[in-house]
């Protein structure tokens, strides 16, 4: 496989990871908004919608995790890419986003905020790596 082919595959995997992370961020934003409403006195319907958003976020995070792992595999095949560090603990350790119903709304909201920050950091890291891949392809 040529170096250009490896770079193209890595870029494609990174682009998929960015899309998945964007979807996860969108789902978490929705969960956050419904969580705030729940804290302010929402009823059972608010809790159900928030739970649905959390389920969607959990699914999106799962897709993002798989896409990030594929991106990391493709990066290992690319020579000339330096400074890439996608350690698993930094990528997305968010599978514990499935919350127990007995947890208070404030704790759930705190976890949503933590997950949003994790997704933001992972997205920034993938975007920086894709920029570096672009530079490697022109070198």
C-alpha positions as CSV (number, residue, x, y, z in Angstrom):
1,X,0.0,0.0,0.0
2,X,1.4,3.4,-0.9
3,X,2.1,6.2,1.5
4,X,-0.6,8.3,-0.2
5,X,-3.2,5.5,0.2
6,X,-2.3,5.2,3.9
7,X,-2.7,8.9,4.4
8,X,-6.1,8.9,2.6
9,X,-7.3,6.1,4.7
10,X,-6.2,7.8,7.9
11,X,-7.9,11.0,6.8
12,X,-11.1,9.2,6.0
13,X,-11.1,7.5,9.4
14,X,-10.4,10.8,11.2
15,X,-13.2,12.5,9.3
16,X,-15.6,9.7,10.4
17,X,-14.4,10.1,14.0
18,X,-15.0,13.9,13.8
19,X,-18.6,13.3,12.5
20,X,-19.2,10.8,15.3
21,X,-17.8,13.2,17.9
22,X,-20.0,16.0,16.5
23,X,-23.1,13.8,16.9
24,X,-22.1,12.9,20.4
25,X,-21.7,16.5,21.3
26,X,-25.1,17.3,19.8
27,X,-26.7,14.6,21.8
28,X,-25.0,15.7,25.0
29,X,-26.0,19.3,24.4
30,X,-29.6,18.1,24.2
31,X,-29.3,16.0,27.4
32,X,-27.7,19.0,29.1
33,X,-30.6,21.3,28.2
34,X,-33.2,18.8,29.3
35,X,-31.2,18.2,32.4
36,X,-31.3,21.9,33.3
37,X,-35.0,21.9,32.8
38,X,-35.3,18.8,35.0
39,X,-33.3,20.5,37.7
40,X,-35.6,23.6,37.5
41,X,-38.6,21.5,38.3
42,X,-39.4,19.4,35.2
43,X,-41.7,16.5,35.7
44,X,-41.8,12.9,34.5
45,X,-42.0,13.9,30.9
46,X,-38.8,16.0,31.2
47,X,-37.0,13.1,32.9
48,X,-38.1,10.8,30.1
49,X,-36.9,13.1,27.4
50,X,-33.6,13.6,29.2
51,X,-33.2,9.9,29.5
52,X,-33.8,9.5,25.8
53,X,-31.2,12.1,25.0
54,X,-28.7,10.3,27.3
55,X,-29.5,7.0,25.5
56,X,-28.8,8.8,22.2
57,X,-25.6,10.2,23.6
58,X,-24.5,6.8,24.8
59,X,-25.0,5.3,21.3
60,X,-23.2,8.3,19.6
61,X,-20.3,7.9,22.1
62,X,-20.1,4.2,21.3
63,X,-19.8,5.0,17.5
64,X,-17.2,7.7,18.2
65,X,-15.2,5.3,20.3
66,X,-15.1,2.7,17.5
67,X,-14.3,5.4,14.9
68,X,-11.5,6.8,17.1
69,X,-10.0,3.3,17.5
70,X,-10.1,2.8,13.7
71,X,-8.4,6.2,13.3
72,X,-5.7,5.2,15.7
73,X,-5.1,2.0,13.8
74,X,-4.9,3.8,10.5
75,X,-2.4,6.3,12.0
76,X,-0.1,3.5,13.0
77,X,0.2,2.7,9.3
78,X,1.3,6.2,8.4
79,X,4.9,7.2,8.5
80,X,5.9,10.8,8.8
81,X,3.1,11.7,11.2
82,X,4.6,12.9,14.5
83,X,3.2,14.1,17.7
84,X,0.1,12.1,17.5
85,X,-1.0,10.8,20.8
86,X,-4.5,9.3,21.0
87,X,-4.2,7.4,24.3
88,X,-7.4,5.5,25.1
89,X,-7.9,7.4,28.4
90,X,-7.9,10.7,26.4
91,X,-10.1,9.5,23.6
92,X,-13.4,8.8,25.2
93,X,-13.9,6.9,28.4
94,X,-17.6,7.7,28.4
95,X,-19.3,4.3,28.3
96,X,-20.2,4.9,31.9
97,X,-22.7,7.6,30.7
98,X,-25.5,5.2,31.3
99,X,-26.9,6.6,34.5
100,X,-28.8,4.8,37.3
101,X,-32.3,6.3,37.9
102,X,-31.5,6.7,41.6
103,X,-28.8,9.3,40.9
104,X,-29.8,12.8,41.6
105,X,-30.4,15.3,38.8
106,X,-27.4,17.4,39.9
107,X,-25.0,14.5,39.7
108,X,-26.4,13.5,36.3
109,X,-25.9,17.1,35.1
110,X,-22.3,17.1,36.4
111,X,-21.6,13.9,34.5
112,X,-23.1,15.3,31.3
113,X,-20.8,18.3,31.6
114,X,-17.8,16.1,32.1
115,X,-18.8,14.0,29.0
116,X,-19.2,17.2,26.9
117,X,-15.7,18.3,27.9
118,X,-14.3,14.9,27.1
119,X,-15.9,15.0,23.6
120,X,-14.6,18.5,23.1
121,X,-11.1,17.5,23.9
122,X,-11.2,14.4,21.8
123,X,-12.6,16.4,18.8
124,X,-9.8,19.0,19.2
125,X,-7.2,16.2,19.2
126,X,-8.6,14.5,16.1
127,X,-8.8,17.9,14.3
128,X,-5.2,18.6,15.1
129,X,-4.1,15.2,14.0
130,X,-6.0,15.6,10.7
131,X,-4.3,18.9,10.2
132,X,-1.0,17.2,10.7
133,X,-1.9,14.4,8.3
134,X,-2.7,17.2,5.7
135,X,0.8,18.5,6.3
136,X,2.4,15.1,6.0
137,X,0.7,14.6,2.6
138,X,2.2,17.7,1.3
139,X,5.7,17.0,2.6
